[in-house]
Amino acid sequence: MILVTGGAGFIGLNFINGLLRFTDESKIMNLDNLTYSSNRQHLPTSERHIFVLGSINDRTIVDFLVSQKPKTIVHFAAETHVDNSIANPTKFVSTNINGTHILLESVRKNSPETLFVHVSTDEVYGSLGEEDPSFNESTPYNPSSPYSASKASSDHLVKSWHRTYGLKTIITNCSNNFGLYQHQEKLIPTVITKALNQLPIPIYGNGRQIRDWIHVDDHCSAIRFLIKNGEIGQSYCIGSNNELPNIEIVYKICQILDEIQPRQNNRSYAELIEFVTDRPGHDWRYSLNTEKINRLGWKATRNFDKELKKLVASYVDHSYNRIHHE
């Protein structure tokens, strides 16, 4: 049995779909609180998937599920939107730090042989200049936002519960994901939905902030790979070495829409771009050195431009609302 926390969220749902497709796991327990960003309408109907409505902050539910002694726990559950963390940091501390602590303590007391895979972010490392070397697993933590600080804190908890109590842990720090079922508050869904609704496309600052983009299916395949091949107690950077400025992503989306869903009078969607005041503490660049996981035998395989075009097309023809894979 595998226990997945946050399995109704963007990455968690894609991860569960991958487990159902690529593994023979007999039972996948999915603990999710169904917050605003969940994908409840897309939850799998497979008999192998068992959904449990609840919070990782609920010790009774967590203890019950962990006492079933899952072989692996994959911990996705988190508050993730940076803007929301700036407006309401308390919720991020409660979920990302306290919730992770409750899970770790439950594993320590109820199922110490369980592998605990903690899904984190590259944002814990802070920001890079354009010429700086990429982050790697030895980069000191230097979080900039309440969100990244809460994830850095939870990473440290996981590391210490391994070192002090001997829990079997693996931490993954992944770059920016994109793909099906991502909440529209994130950059790529925001740009697509604003454009299709003929609304201004808001871009922070000058839009030159650089991110390393990975397709969510590549991220999920990396986690499945590490469950089998990762070294206990280690952290792994997961990325696709695909660094692009935000504004270039926006122009790519506009160009795709210009081709497949032209506006009236053939005006470009790029005319909807509107530069707005940058958010506080906005990191300039993220970049991950993935040599460690590459040496084990995993690397990203999805082509960014191809997958972006498929994603945009799925919004246009409304197939976004149907689960589909190649």
C-alpha positions in Angstrom: 0.0 0.0 0.0 1.1 3.5 -0.8 -0.2 6.5 1.1 -0.3 9.8 -0.8 -1.0 13.1 0.9 -2.4 15.9 -1.2 -3.4 13.4 -3.9 -6.2 15.7 -5.2 -3.8 18.5 -5.9 -2.1 19.2 -9.3 1.0 17.0 -8.9 -0.5 14.5 -6.5 -3.3 13.7 -8.8 -1.0 13.2 -11.8 1.2 11.0 -9.5 -1.7 8.8 -8.6 -2.7 8.5 -12.2 0.8 7.4 -12.9 0.8 4.8 -10.2 -2.5 3.4 -11.6 -1.0 3.3 -15.1 2.5 2.2 -14.5 2.5 0.1 -11.3 0.6 -2.8 -9.8 0.2 -1.2 -6.4 -2.9 -3.0 -5.0 -4.0 0.0 -2.8 -3.4 3.7 -3.1 -4.6 5.7 -0.1 -5.2 9.3 -0.9 -5.5 11.8 2.0 -6.6 15.2 0.9 -8.5 18.1 2.5 -10.1 19.2 -0.8 -9.1 22.8 -0.5 -9.8 25.5 -3.2 -7.0 24.2 -5.4 -8.0 20.5 -5.4 -9.2 18.5 -8.4 -12.1 16.7 -6.8 -13.9 16.3 -10.1 -10.9 14.4 -11.6 -10.3 11.9 -8.8 -9.7 8.4 -10.2 -12.6 5.9 -9.9 -10.3 2.8 -9.8 -11.0 0.3 -7.1 -7.2 0.6 -6.3 -7.7 4.2 -5.3 -9.1 4.9 -1.9 -9.9 8.5 -1.1 -9.9 9.8 2.5 -11.2 13.3 3.2 -9.1 14.9 5.9 -6.2 17.1 6.8 -2.6 16.2 7.6 -3.1 18.4 10.7 -5.7 15.9 12.0 -3.6 13.5 14.2 -6.4 11.0 14.5 -6.8 10.5 10.8 -3.1 10.5 10.2 -2.4 8.0 12.9 -5.1 5.7 11.6 -3.8 5.7 8.1 -0.1 5.4 9.1 -1.0 2.5 11.5 -2.1 0.6 8.3 1.7 0.5 7.7 2.0 1.7 4.2 5.1 0.6 2.3 5.6 4.2 1.2 4.2 7.6 2.0 4.6 10.3 -0.7 3.9 13.7 0.9 2.6 16.3 -1.5 0.1 18.0 0.8 1.1 21.7 1.1 0.0 25.2 0.6 2.0 26.3 -2.5 1.0 29.7 -3.9 3.7 32.3 -3.1 1.3 35.3 -3.3 -1.1 33.6 -0.9 1.8 33.0 1.5 2.6 36.7 1.5 -1.0 37.6 2.3 -1.6 34.8 4.9 1.6 33.1 6.1 -0.1 31.5 9.1 -1.8 28.9 6.9 1.5 28.0 5.3 3.2 27.5 8.7 0.2 25.3 9.9 0.0 23.1 6.8 3.6 22.9 5.6 5.4 22.8 8.9 3.0 21.5 11.5 1.4 19.1 9.1 4.7 17.6 8.1 5.7 17.3 11.8 2.5 15.4 12.5 3.1 13.0 9.7 6.7 12.3 10.7 5.8 11.7 14.3 3.0 9.3 13.3 5.5 7.4 11.1 8.0 7.3 14.0 5.5 5.9 16.4 3.3 3.7 14.2 5.3 2.6 11.2 9.0 3.2 11.3 9.8 0.9 8.4 7.7 3.1 6.0 9.7 5.0 3.3 8.8 8.7 3.7 9.2 10.7 0.4 8.9 14.4 1.0 8.1 16.4 -2.1 9.7 19.9 -1.8 10.7 22.7 -4.1 13.8 24.4 -5.6 12.5 27.7 -4.0 14.1 26.6 -0.7 17.5 27.6 -2.2 16.6 31.2 -2.8 17.5 33.1 -6.0 20.3 33.0 -8.5 21.8 35.6 -10.8 21.9 34.9 -14.5 25.5 33.7 -14.4 25.4 31.8 -11.1 25.9 28.0 -11.2 22.7 25.9 -10.7 21.4 24.8 -7.4 22.5 21.4 -6.2 21.8 19.2 -3.2 24.6 20.9 -1.3 23.4 24.5 -1.9 22.6 26.3 1.4 19.0 27.1 2.0 18.1 30.7 1.6 14.3 31.0 1.2 12.8 34.3 0.2 9.0 34.0 0.8 6.8 32.6 3.6 6.0 29.7 1.2 9.6 28.8 0.5 10.5 29.3 4.2 7.8 26.9 5.3 9.0 24.3 2.8 12.6 24.8 3.9 11.5 24.2 7.5 9.7 21.0 6.6 12.8 19.8 4.7 14.8 20.3 7.8 12.3 18.4 9.9 12.5 15.5 7.5 16.3 15.5 7.6 16.4 15.6 11.4 13.8 12.8 11.8 16.0 10.7 9.6 19.2 11.5 11.5 17.8 11.4 15.0 15.2 8.7 14.8 16.4 6.7 11.8 13.3 7.2 9.7 13.6 6.1 6.1 13.3 9.4 4.2 14.0 10.9 0.7 13.6 14.5 -0.1 12.9 15.8 -3.7 13.4 19.4 -4.7 11.8 20.0 -8.0 11.6 22.9 -10.4 8.5 24.6 -11.8 5.9 22.1 -13.0 3.3 22.4 -15.8 0.7 20.1 -17.2 -2.9 19.0 -16.7 -5.0 20.0 -13.7 -2.9 22.8 -12.5 -4.8 25.5 -10.6 -5.3 28.7 -12.6 -3.5 30.8 -10.0 -0.1 29.5 -11.5 1.6 31.3 -14.4 0.9 29.1 -17.4 -2.8 28.4 -16.6 -3.3 32.1 -15.8 -1.9 33.2 -19.1 -4.0 30.7 -21.1 -7.3 31.4 -19.3 -6.8 35.2 -19.3 -6.0 35.1 -23.0 -8.9 32.9 -24.0 -11.2 35.3 -22.1 -9.7 38.3 -23.8 -8.5 39.7 -20.5 -5.3 41.5 -19.6 -2.4 39.0 -19.0 -0.6 40.3 -15.9 3.2 39.9 -15.8 5.2 40.8 -12.7 8.0 43.4 -13.2 9.6 43.0 -16.6 8.9 39.3 -17.0 12.6 38.4 -17.2 12.5 36.1 -14.2 13.9 32.7 -15.2 12.5 29.4 -14.2 13.4 25.8 -15.1 10.2 24.1 -16.4 9.5 20.4 -16.1 6.4 18.6 -17.3 4.5 17.1 -14.3 4.6 13.6 -15.8 8.5 13.8 -15.8 8.3 14.9 -12.1 6.1 12.0 -11.2 8.2 9.5 -13.1 11.3 10.8 -11.1 9.5 10.2 -7.8 8.5 6.7 -8.8 12.1 6.1 -9.9 13.4 7.3 -6.5 11.0 5.1 -4.5 12.8 2.1 -6.1 16.3 3.5 -6.6 16.9 6.4 -4.3 19.3 6.3 -1.3 17.7 6.6 2.1 18.5 9.9 3.8 19.3 11.7 0.6 17.9 14.7 -1.2 17.5 14.8 -5.0 17.1 17.8 -7.3 14.6 17.2 -10.1 14.5 19.3 -13.2 14.6 19.2 -17.0 17.4 21.8 -17.6 14.9 23.9 -19.5 15.4 27.5 -18.3 13.2 30.2 -19.8 12.2 33.7 -18.8 8.6 34.1 -17.8 7.9 36.6 -20.6 9.2 34.0 -23.2 6.7 31.5 -21.8 3.9 34.1 -22.2 4.9 34.9 -25.8 5.0 31.1 -26.6 1.5 30.7 -25.3 0.2 33.7 -27.3 1.9 32.5 -30.5 0.2 29.0 -30.1 -3.1 30.6 -29.5 -2.6 32.9 -32.5 -2.2 29.8 -34.6 -5.0 27.6 -33.2 -7.6 30.1 -32.0 -7.1 33.4 -33.8 -8.6 36.5 -32.3 -10.9 38.8 -34.3 -9.1 40.9 -36.9 -6.1 38.5 -36.4 -4.8 40.6 -33.6 -2.2 38.8 -31.5 -2.9 37.7 -28.0 0.4 39.3 -27.0 -1.4 42.6 -27.2 -3.2 41.5 -23.9 0.1 41.5 -22.0 0.2 43.9 -19.1 3.2 44.5 -16.9 2.3 45.0 -13.2 4.2 45.8 -10.0 6.5 43.0 -9.0 5.7 41.1 -5.9 7.8 41.4 -2.8 10.9 39.2 -2.6 10.4 37.9 -6.1 13.3 35.5 -6.8 15.1 36.2 -10.1 16.2 32.8 -11.3 15.9 29.1 -10.4 18.1 26.5 -12.0 18.8 22.9 -10.8 21.8 20.7 -11.4 20.3 17.2 -11.8 23.5 15.2 -12.1 22.8 13.3 -8.9 19.5 11.7 -10.1 20.8 11.5 -13.7 23.7 9.3 -12.4 21.2 6.9 -10.9 19.6 6.5 -14.3 16.7 9.0 -14.5 16.3 12.0 -16.8 13.4 14.1 -18.0 12.1 13.1 -21.5 9.2 15.4 -22.3 9.8 18.2 -24.9 8.7 21.5 -23.4 7.4 23.1 -26.6 5.5 20.0 -27.7 3.9 19.6 -24.3 3.0 23.3 -24.0 1.3 23.2 -27.3 -0.7 20.1 -26.3 -1.7 21.8 -23.0 -2.8 25.0 -24.7 -4.8 23.0 -27.2 -6.5 21.1 -24.4 -7.8 24.4 -23.0 -9.1 25.5 -26.4 -11.0 22.3 -27.1 -12.0 21.8 -23.4 -10.4 18.3 -23.3 -8.6 19.7 -20.2 -11.6 18.5 -18.3 -11.0 14.9 -19.3 -8.2 12.7 -18.0 -6.1 11.7 -20.9 -2.5 10.5 -21.5 -0.5 9.5 -24.5 
